[in-house]
Amino acid sequence: MNGYPINYEVDYGNGERSRGLAVAGIIWFLKAVLLLPHLIVVYLLAVVAMIAAWIGYFAIAFTGKQPDGIANLVRGTISWANRMMAWLYSTTDEYPPFAFEAPSYPARTSVDGNGHGQRSRGWAVAGIFFVKWIALLPHLIILWALGVAAFIGSWVGFWIIAFTGTLPQGLHDFVVGYQRWLTRTYAWLGSLTDEYPPFALQ
């Protein structure tokens, strides 16, 4: 959706993907094993980021601004998770770096103003009492269904890549769109923006 302050893109290029990685992806466990160091780090970061974002609600409620350190942590964690999932889903074959920021990586998460700036005290109070989670329920329900579809679609994509060496662009765009929607949802929950996320893949 043009104009929304949070975005996620992955370069499609010519669509060529590694047949070897696709075969590893067909048996999901094998590709996930290669990502194990990332999975451990991102899981721990996600727990810390969620706690920090909740603490950030108090800071916003009192000052109207999220601390830069918390904004950077939330943004960096989401970006790292996105790069990890882009490789797992084969929207890129470039193994993700161990870093919060990777501007040259094919999968990019962008946040206007890097998530810094004034924030709504009302939404912060709602976050303190977990009302923001309730406000996101429609998104979470739809994203659960889309996540199942993206999982199945990417697995089918592995078979296509294994035989043709190419990921269909429509499948690439759908998986990236799902990840974009998920990114915007968690970015809003983490107070990187006050603009409620759209119900859209674009």
C-alpha positions as CSV (number, residue, x, y, z in Angstrom):
1,M,0.0,0.0,0.0
2,N,1.7,3.2,-1.2
3,G,2.1,5.8,1.5
4,Y,2.2,3.5,4.5
5,P,5.3,4.2,6.7
6,I,6.4,0.6,6.9
7,N,7.4,-1.5,3.9
8,Y,9.0,-4.7,3.0
9,E,10.5,-5.6,-0.4
10,V,12.5,-8.5,-1.9
11,D,14.2,-8.3,-5.3
12,Y,12.8,-10.9,-7.7
13,G,15.6,-10.5,-10.2
14,N,15.2,-13.0,-13.0
15,G,13.5,-15.5,-10.7
16,E,16.4,-18.1,-10.9
17,R,16.8,-20.0,-7.6
18,S,19.2,-22.7,-6.4
19,R,17.9,-26.2,-7.1
20,G,20.0,-27.6,-4.3
21,L,18.5,-25.2,-1.7
22,A,15.0,-26.1,-3.1
23,V,15.6,-29.8,-2.5
24,A,16.7,-28.9,1.1
25,G,13.5,-26.9,1.3
26,I,11.3,-29.8,0.2
27,I,12.3,-31.4,3.4
28,W,11.8,-28.3,5.5
29,F,13.8,-29.6,8.4
30,L,17.0,-29.6,6.4
31,K,16.7,-25.9,5.4
32,A,15.7,-24.9,8.9
33,V,18.8,-26.7,10.3
34,L,20.9,-24.4,8.2
35,L,19.1,-21.4,9.7
36,L,19.3,-22.7,13.3
37,P,21.8,-20.0,14.5
38,H,19.5,-17.3,13.1
39,L,16.4,-19.0,14.6
40,I,17.9,-19.0,18.1
41,V,19.1,-15.4,17.9
42,V,15.9,-14.0,16.4
43,Y,13.8,-15.9,18.9
44,L,15.7,-14.4,21.8
45,L,15.7,-11.0,20.2
46,A,12.0,-11.2,19.6
47,V,11.3,-11.9,23.3
48,V,13.6,-9.0,24.4
49,A,12.0,-6.7,21.8
50,M,8.5,-7.5,22.9
51,I,9.4,-6.7,26.5
52,A,11.2,-3.6,25.5
53,A,8.2,-2.5,23.3
54,W,5.9,-2.9,26.3
55,I,8.3,-0.8,28.5
56,G,8.3,1.7,25.6
57,Y,4.5,2.1,26.0
58,F,5.2,3.6,29.5
59,A,7.8,6.0,28.0
60,I,5.4,7.1,25.3
61,A,2.5,7.5,27.8
62,F,4.6,9.9,29.9
63,T,6.8,11.6,27.2
64,G,4.9,11.1,23.9
65,K,8.1,9.6,22.4
66,Q,9.5,6.1,22.2
67,P,13.1,5.8,23.3
68,D,15.4,5.5,20.3
69,G,17.1,2.4,21.7
70,I,13.8,0.6,21.8
71,A,12.8,1.7,18.4
72,N,16.1,0.5,17.0
73,L,15.8,-2.8,18.7
74,V,12.2,-3.4,17.4
75,R,13.1,-2.3,13.9
76,G,16.3,-4.3,13.8
77,T,14.6,-7.5,15.1
78,I,11.8,-7.3,12.5
79,S,14.4,-6.7,9.7
80,W,16.5,-9.6,10.8
81,A,13.5,-11.9,11.0
82,N,12.4,-10.8,7.6
83,R,15.8,-11.6,6.0
84,M,15.7,-15.0,7.7
85,M,12.3,-15.8,6.4
86,A,13.1,-14.5,2.9
87,W,15.8,-17.1,2.6
88,L,13.7,-19.9,4.2
89,Y,10.9,-19.2,1.7
90,S,13.4,-18.9,-1.2
91,T,12.3,-15.4,-2.2
92,T,16.1,-15.0,-2.2
93,D,19.0,-17.5,-2.2
94,E,21.4,-15.2,-0.4
95,Y,22.0,-16.5,3.1
96,P,21.1,-13.8,5.6
97,P,23.9,-11.9,7.5
98,F,24.0,-11.9,11.3
99,A,23.2,-8.2,11.6
100,F,20.4,-5.8,12.5
101,E,21.1,-3.7,9.4
102,A,21.9,-5.1,6.0
103,P,21.1,-2.4,3.4
104,S,22.6,-4.4,0.4
105,Y,20.6,-7.6,1.2
106,P,17.9,-8.4,-1.4
107,A,15.2,-8.4,1.4
108,R,14.7,-4.9,2.8
109,T,12.5,-3.6,5.6
110,S,12.0,0.2,5.5
111,V,10.5,2.3,8.3
112,D,9.9,6.1,7.8
113,G,12.1,8.0,10.2
114,N,13.5,4.6,11.5
115,G,10.5,4.4,13.8
116,H,11.6,7.5,15.8
117,G,9.4,10.5,16.6
118,Q,6.2,11.4,18.5
119,R,3.7,8.6,19.3
120,S,0.2,8.5,20.5
121,R,-0.2,8.4,24.3
122,G,-3.6,6.8,23.8
123,W,-2.3,3.9,21.8
124,A,0.6,3.6,24.4
125,V,-1.9,3.2,27.2
126,A,-3.8,0.7,25.1
127,G,-0.6,-1.2,24.7
128,I,0.1,-1.3,28.4
129,F,-3.2,-3.0,29.0
130,F,-2.8,-5.3,25.9
131,V,-5.7,-3.6,24.1
132,K,-3.5,-3.2,21.1
133,W,-3.4,-7.0,20.7
134,I,-7.2,-7.0,20.8
135,A,-7.3,-4.3,18.1
136,L,-5.0,-6.5,16.0
137,L,-7.2,-9.6,16.2
138,P,-8.7,-9.3,12.7
139,H,-5.2,-9.0,11.3
140,L,-3.9,-12.0,13.3
141,I,-6.7,-14.2,12.2
142,I,-6.2,-13.4,8.5
143,L,-2.4,-13.6,8.9
144,W,-2.7,-17.1,10.4
145,A,-4.6,-18.2,7.3
146,L,-2.2,-16.4,5.0
147,G,0.8,-17.9,6.9
148,V,-0.5,-21.5,6.2
149,A,-1.0,-20.6,2.5
150,A,2.5,-19.1,2.3
151,F,4.0,-22.2,4.0
152,I,2.3,-24.5,1.5
153,G,3.0,-22.1,-1.4
154,S,6.7,-21.9,-0.6
155,W,6.9,-25.7,-0.4
156,V,5.2,-26.1,-3.8
157,G,7.7,-23.4,-5.0
158,F,10.6,-25.6,-3.9
159,W,9.3,-28.4,-6.2
160,I,9.0,-25.9,-9.1
161,I,12.5,-24.6,-8.5
162,A,13.9,-28.2,-8.2
163,F,12.5,-29.0,-11.7
164,T,12.8,-25.6,-13.5
165,G,15.4,-23.6,-11.5
166,T,12.9,-20.7,-11.3
167,L,10.5,-19.4,-8.7
168,P,7.2,-18.1,-10.3
169,Q,6.9,-14.4,-9.8
170,G,3.3,-14.7,-8.7
171,L,4.3,-17.0,-5.9
172,H,7.2,-14.8,-5.0
173,D,4.9,-11.7,-4.8
174,F,2.3,-13.6,-2.6
175,V,4.9,-14.7,-0.1
176,V,6.5,-11.3,0.0
177,G,3.1,-9.7,0.4
178,Y,2.3,-12.0,3.3
179,Q,5.6,-11.0,5.0
180,R,4.9,-7.3,4.3
181,W,1.5,-7.5,6.0
182,L,3.0,-9.4,8.9
183,T,5.8,-6.8,9.1
184,R,3.4,-3.8,9.3
185,T,1.3,-5.6,12.0
186,Y,4.2,-6.1,14.3
187,A,5.8,-2.7,13.5
188,W,2.5,-1.1,14.7
189,L,2.4,-3.3,17.8
190,G,6.0,-2.2,18.5
191,S,5.1,1.5,18.1
192,L,7.3,2.1,15.0
193,T,4.2,3.9,13.7
194,D,0.8,4.9,15.0
195,E,-0.9,4.4,11.7
196,Y,-3.1,1.2,11.9
197,P,-1.9,-1.3,9.4
198,P,-3.9,-1.8,6.2
199,F,-5.6,-5.1,5.3
200,A,-3.4,-5.5,2.2
201,L,-0.6,-7.5,0.7
202,Q,0.7,-4.5,-1.2
